[in-house]
Amino acid sequence: MPMNIDPLTLDAVKDAARSCFSLTRQIRRDLHQHPELSGQESFTSNYLAEKLTAIGLDVHTGVGGLGLVANLVTDLTKPTTALRVDMDALPIQEVNNVDYRSKINGISHACGHDVHSAIGVGIAYALTKLKHLLPGNLRILFQPEEEEITGALKMIHAGALSHPKPRAIFGIHVAPLPVGQIAWTNGLFLAGFDHYLASLSPQVGTTMSTEHLDALCQYCCNTIQKLNQWHLPLNWDQMQTFWEFMQNGSSGLQNFIIYEASLNQDDRDAWHGQFGIGIKAASHHLRKTAVGRIKAALNPICQTTRTEFHLETMGRMPDMRNNSDLVLASLPALKEAIGEQNLIHLKAAFPFNCEDFSYYTKYIPGAMYWLGAANPKAGKYALLHTPDFDVDERCIETGILGMATLIIESLLFS
């Protein structure tokens, strides 16, 4: 399948991505030094709004809370494509000894959302320079509260996908892959989850202290965790082995189930006799299978300890599945943009994370991609949610080039 984008236009995108690297690297570092937790992204939102307004975009603030919608309009009679980037940080103390280290005690951009935001501004900058070549319009959603999985729905309900409705939406996330690479899949990208509240209570005629009941809850959590066959890689070598599993698409990984269970760590006194259960799996059927396994594991414990358990559904999040037609149609242009050797096909999903980007894809076709951000020789491993998380900032240029290419290509789809 040939690409739709003109080669000269693609060359112009490459030049524009290179030309804004210094600007976007500084944006990334400014945001990295001033991380904000979900729902508190006021500095981030104001900072980005100022940058986007200076570029010339039509910027709307306060969308679904602290979200931003930035529009680059060339012709309202032509289609619009959307890009989503997230903005929030994590309650993790950074340990990196770098001059752009977080200035906020106990909070850091340990998931790369500062990089995503810088890429979003870079795409705005690059495509504004190429506005005369753009075959449609661009909308960038700068989303808060991704880590709490509440931001996407708030922005959708505030009209972020309306007036006009974009024909497609793209997203990108840094990953512990070598810098310069982009990984894609035309199927499951990240699993959703089912969340349950489990309650233990003594059988009729049996008395039990809250301490004993809580100890049983912890034992039940440990038992559920032992059902896991897959475990989060903890270092660079383990992670690369796991990416190889994803590229090979082993049957075990294509049918994964991940079990999570824990007491309320924030307020242990609030949940006496209760604990939370989370299930991620490669399909809805497998999540239902997981519930049966949990019940089978807890039944003998309760019989022995003369207790009963009850599971209450607390919430569900949909799977993040890439639109196959959208992904496959865009591959020739993406391959030409970053090089075939840098385009990585994943045949299985990364099972340990979830993504509220999935909510957007319930309204319009969408696709997410992994952005290689690691350089192990420089001590930058891009291992998500770790105290020493950091990236090779050259990934910003790759992200701008890759996503800008996808945006233009999607606007050319017939």
N, C-alpha and C positions, 0 to 999 in steps of 0.2 A: 504494500500500500504506500503510495507516494505521499509526501508531506504537502500541505496546502500553502504553508508560509513561503513567500518568495525568498530565495537565498540571499538576495541583497538586503532584504528586511532583517533576516536572521543575523547577518553580519553587523547591521546597525544595532541590533539588540545586544550582541556581544560587546561592541564598543561602549554602549551606554552602561552596561553592567560593570565593565572595568572602570569607567570614568567616575562612578559614584562610590567606589570601594572605600576611599578615605572618609567620605561623609558618613557612610553607613556603619563603618567600623566605629567611629566616634559615637554615633547614636547608640550602638550596642553597648559601648563602654559606659556611657552616661546612664543608661537604664540599668546596667549591671550594678553600678554603684548605688542605685536608689531603688532596690526591689520593694515591691508591695504585695501583701497577701491578697487573696481573693476577696473582692468586694471593697478593697481599700486603694484601688489603683488610680488615685486622684492625680498624683504627680505624673505618673506615666501617661495618663489620658491627656492632661494639659500639655505636656511636653510634645507628644506625638501630634496633637491637634495643631500646635504652633508650627511644627515642621511641615506638615501636610498643607496647611494654609499657605505657607511661604512658597511651596512648590506650585500652588495654583489650583489645588483640588477644592471641590465643594464639600466642606466638612460639616458633619452634623454631630454634635456632642450629646452626652447624656442619653444614649440609645440603650434602653434596657438596663439602666444604672449608669455605669461609667464607660460604657461602650462608645465607640466612634464608628461612623459610616462616612467614608471618603469616596466621592464620586469623581471620576475623570470622564467627562461627557464630550464625545466628538459629534454624534448625530443621534438624536433621540429616535429616529426611524430605524436605526440599526440595533442589533442585539447587544445585550449586556452580559458580561461574564464576571463572576465574583471570586474574590480571594479572601479567605479567612486566616487571620493570624491572632494568636492569643498573647496576653500581656502580663498575667499574674505570676507571682513567685511562690516560694515554699518556705515553711518554718524550719529551715536547715541552716546551721552556722557554717559559713564558708571558711575553709582552711587554706585556700590558695594564697601564695605570696606573690601577688601581682599588683601593679599600680592601679588597676581598675577594680580591685576587690570591693565587695559589698561594704557600704558604710553603715548598714543597719544591722545591729546586733541580733543574731538569731534568725535572720531572714536572708535568703539568697536566691538568685536565678539558677537553681540547680536542675531546671528542666529545659533551659534554652529558650524561654519565651522572649527574652531580650533579643536574642538572635532573630527569632521569627518577626518581631516588631521591626527590627532594623531592615530585614528583607522586605517587609511590606512597604516601608518608606522608600527603599531603593527601587522597587518595582514602580511605585508612583513617580519617582524621579525619572527613571529610564523611559517609561511609556509616555510621560508628558513631553519629553524631548522628541519622541517619535510619534507625537499625536497625529501628524499628517499621514502617517503610515498605518494607523490603528483602524482596523475594519469594524469598529464598534466601540462600545463603552466599557469601562471598568468600574467595579465597586469593590472597595476593600473594607472588610469588617475587622476592626480591631476589637477583639472580644475580651472582656474581663471574666473572671470566675471560672476558668476552665478546670482548674484543679479541684474545684468543688462541684464540677459538672452541672452548674446552674446557669452559666453565662449564655450558652447557645440559645436555650429556650427563651430566655429573657429578651435577647436581641430579636429573635424571630417574632415573638409576640409584640415587640415594639415596631415591627414593620421593616426590619432590615432586608427582607427578601421581597419587598413590594415596591411598586412605582418606580421603574418597571420590575417585573420578576426576572431575575437573571436566568439565562439558559443553562448555566452550569456553575458549580462552585469548586474551587480547588483549595487544598491545604497542604502544608509541609511541616515536618517535624524533624529536628536534629536527631541523630542516632550515632551509636558507637560503631560507625563504619568509617573507612578511610576518607579523608577529605577529598572532594572532587566527585564522589559517587552519589548517585540517586537510585534508590531501590523502589520497585513498583510491584504491584500485584493487581490483577483484575478480579479478585474475589474478596475474601475476608481480610481486612486490614488489621483491625483490632476487635476483640470480642466485646460484646456488651456484658451485662451481669444481672443476676437475680439476687436480691438482698432480702434476708429473712431475720427475724428476731426469734431466737429460741428461748423458751422459758422452762425452767426446771421447778418442780414442786414436789413435796413429799406426798406419798400415797396417803389416802385416808387412814387415820389412826397412827400415823408415823410423825414424830416430831424431829426437827432438825434445825440446828443453829444456822444463822445467815453465813457464818464463816465456813461451816461444813458445806453448805449449798454452793457457795462461791468456789470452794475448792473443787467440787464436783464439776462445776461449769468449766473451770480451767482444764480439768482432765478431759472433758468432752471436746474442748477446743483442740487440745493436743491430739486427741484421737482422730478428729476430722482432718487436721493438718497432715497426718500420716498417710492419708489417702492419696496425697499428691505424688504423681510420677514425674512431674517436671518441676524444676526449681530454678529460681532466678539466678542467672550467671552473676558471679560476684567480682570478676576481674576481666581484663582485656582478652586473655587467651580463652577463657570459658565463653565469653560473649562471641568471639569469632567462630568458635566451634558451633555455637547455637545458630548464628547466621547461616552457617553451612547447612545445618539441618533445615532451616527455612528455605534455602535455595533448592535443596534436594527434594523437599516436600515429603518427608517420610510419613508413612501412614499413621504412625503414632502421634506425630505432631499435628497432622491434619484432623485428628480426632481428639484433641486435648480437652482435659477438664482441669481447672485450677480451683482448689478449695481454700477458702479463707475463713478463719473463725477466731474471734477474740472477745475478751471482756471489754467493757467501756474503759478505755485507758485515760480519758479525760476526767471522768468522775466515777470512781469505783463504787461510791456509795449509792449512785443513782440506779444501778442495774443489779441489785442483789437477786441471784437466781436467774439471771438472764445473760445472754451473749449473742453477738451478731454473727451471721454467716453470710459470706459472699461466694457466689459461684460464677466463674467465667468458663465458657466452653465454646467449642467450634461451631455448635449449632444449638438451636432451641431444644431439639430432642435430647442432646447430650446433657443439657442443664437439667432436664427432667430426670434423666437417668441418675444424675448426681444426687438429687434429692432422695431417691430410693436408696442409694448407697449410704448416705448420711443417716437415714432412719435405721438401716440395718446395722450400722456401727453403734448407734446410741441405744438401741433397744436392749442389748444385753447389759449395758452399764446401768440402765434404769431398773432392770429386773433385779440385778444384784444389790443395788443401793436403795431399793424400794422408793423410787421416784418416778415421776412421769414427765414427759417433755411435750411441748407444743410448739409448732412452727407457724409464725405469722408472716405473711408476705408484707414487706415494707417498701418495696419499690423495684422497678426494673429499668434497665437502660438498653436500648437497642444495639445490635451489632453495627460496627462501622464497616460496611461493605462498599467497596469501590464499584462504580458503574462500569461494567466491562466494556461497553461500546465506547464510552468516553475515553477510557484508558488506552484501549487498543488503537483507536483512531489517532491518538496524540503521540504514540511511540516513535514513528519515523522522524518527526520534528525534534522530539526530545533527544533522540539518538544523535541526530545531526548537530544539535546544540552542544552537548557535553561529551560526545564521543561514545561509540558503542561499548568500549571497554569499561566505561564508567556507569553504564546502565545495568542495574542488577535486578534480575527477575526473581521474586520470592514466590514460592509455591505453597507456602504455609504462613500463617499469621504469627506475630509475636504475641504470646498468650498472657503476658503478665500486666499489661496496661489496658486502659479503656480510653475513650475519646468522645466528648460530647459533640464533636463535629458530625457524629452520626445523625443528630437531630436535623441538621440542614439537609441531609440526603434523603430525608423523608418527604421533602417538599420539592427539591430539584435534583437532577443528576449531579453527583459529586465524586471526587477522588482525592485521596491523600497519598503523599509520597514520603519516604524516609530520606533525609539529607545527611550524607556522610559528613561528620564534623570532627573526626578524631585524627590525631597525629601522635601516635605512641612514642616516636623518637623525641618529640618535644614535651612529653609528659602530659599530653592533653588527650584524654580517653573518651570524653563525652558520655560517660556512664550516667544515665539519668537518675536523679534523686539521690545523689551522693555528695558529701561535703566538699570533695575536691573536683566537682564537675567543672569542666572548662572545655573550650573548643578551639580548634584551629580556625581563626577568623576568616580564612580564605573561603570557608563554606558559605559565607554571606554572598560572595560573588557568584558562586555556583547556584545558590538558591534563587538569586535575582534572575540569572540567565535562564535557569530551568523553568521557573514559574512564569516569567514573562513570555517565554516561548509557548508554554501551554495555553496561556490566556489568549494570545494572538491566534494560535491554531484553532482553539475552540470557537472563536468568533468567525472563523472561516468555514466551519462545518456547514454543509448544506442541510 
